[in-house]
Amino acid sequence: MKNLTDAATQAGEPSALLSAFKSASFIDLLRSPGRCTINAPSDEAFKRLSSGSLDALFKNARTLKPFMSTQVLTGAAAANDGLAS
């Protein structure tokens, strides 16, 4: 069974996102068993950032790790979880 990093690598699109997860030391989390959902901006979205900002973010783990943690949801969640009926 593929994990998120294997599937993303095979798809070839979110290479900037994978680089960010590697820089933030999240690869083990994404390879662990269990369900995990990520917000996955495309490489095109990363290219829209101002010049040098992505490199600066990748070099600063203290800033990158909290930001990347907001991009990962572990466990199973349904679309209507937490919504009032």
N, C-alpha and C positions, 0 to 999 in steps of 0.2 A: 504494500500500500504506500502511495506517495504521501509525503508531508508537504506543507506549504512551500518550503524552500525548493524542494524538488519540482513541484508543479510550476512555480514561478520561473525557475531557471529554464525549464523545458519550454514554457510559453515565450520566453525571451523578451518580454516587454518591460517588466518593472525592475530593470537593473539598478537604477538609482535607489529605489526603495530597498532592494536587497543589500546594497552597499550601506545604506543607513542602518538597517538592522544589524549588519555585521559590525559596524562601527560602534553601535550601542550595546553590543554583546547580547543580542536577542536571538541569535540563530539557534541556540540550544532550546529555547522556549518554543520556537516555531517547528522544531524537529521532534518535540516531545509528543508522546501519545495523547490522544484526547482532541477535543474540538477546539478550534481557534479561528477567530475571524479577524481579518485585518482590513483597515481602510487602505486601499491601494491606489494612490495617485499614479498616473502614467508617467513615463519618462518625459513626455511632452509637458506635463504640468511642472515637473522639476526644472525644465529648461526655461520656464517663464520667470523663475526667481532672478533677482538681480545678480549681476556678475559677481562671482566670488562668494556669495552668501551660502551656497550649498557646501563649498569646500570649507568655509569657516565653521559651519555647523558640524560637519563631520569631524573636524579637528578638536572640538570642544565636547567631550563626553559628558561633562556635567550639565550641559544644555541639551545635548542630543538625547540622552537616555530618558529624561522625563517627557520630552516631546514624543519620542517613539512609543513610550508606554501608553500614550493616549490613542495610538493607532492600532492597538492589539486588544481584542476581547477574548478572554479564555473561557471555555465552557460553552455549552449549547444555549442558544437564545432564539426565541421565536419572535416574529415580527410584532406580535401584540404583547410581548412581555412588558410589564410595568405600565401599560396603558390603562387608563380608567375605562370602564365599559359603560 
